[in-house]
Amino acid sequence: MYYNAEILAAQQDEFTSLQQGSMTVMEAVQKFEQLAHLCPELVPTEREKVRRMMKMFRTDISKQVSAGSSPPTLVSDCVSRAIRAEYWINRDKEARAQIFKARKEEKAVVKQTQPRQSSESNQKGQTSGPAQNSKQFGRNKRKGNFSGQGQQRNFPPKRNNRGIEGSNTDFPQCAKCGKKHPGVCRMGTNACYLCGKEGHFARNCNQNPQNQNQNQNLPRPSRNTGGS
């Protein structure tokens, strides 16, 4: 008798603490019916049996079962509502899982394509860099720009016997000789075209830059510092 009482107490404790957990609705209902058959004193009426069954179900299922203006009063109605609630809850979970999986795969594809695109862009930049530099160097060479900063080198103007080349373009055309030059026209006279003095020509004039350069290159006479 003592052994039977211990077993009965253990069954009552299991029945009062029964929860659906990871079991399906049908699995939980079968377990509930087994314990209810062993402990009939805990569920004396249909209403009490429904109340204990609602307490056993998971919260998301019990909320849908008890929703509405008329909660279930029979065990069969409670079980059928719980089965329908479980079906739609699982459908919603599957749809959310598919959406989450699709987003995860999309992110994985984006991560795989981004390094590939960046590497391709780096390769294009490396291959196009020398070609662009060579083209730019060719343009700078044609323009006389060797500094690489877009600044053109300024070469000094050439000089001729009459001064800077192209400087006579600013003077009016002479009516006597037909050329452009400053001052009085010395054409037909014996005067030098550079200094205006007579007795020599422009090529022998001291003001001719070529004669000045030649005079500078001539060796200077040595000075005698003392006699014998």
PEBELHU-V620797 format. One line per field, one symbol per residue. ss: DSSP state (H for helix, E for strand, L for the rest). A space follows every 50 residues. Layout:
# PEBELHU-V620797
ss = ???
This chain:
# PEBELHU-V620797
ss = LHHHHHHHHHHHHHHHLLLLLLLLHHHHHHHHHHHHHHLHHHLLLHHHHH HHHHHHLLHHHHHHHHLLLLLLLLHHHHHHHHHHHHHHHHHHHHHHHHHH HHHHHHHHHHHHHHHHHHHHHHHHHHHHHHHHHHHHHHHHHHHLLLLLLL LLLLLLLLEELLEELLHHHHLLELLLLLLELLLLLLLLLLELLLLLLELL LHHHLLLLHHHHHHHHHLLLLLLLLLLL
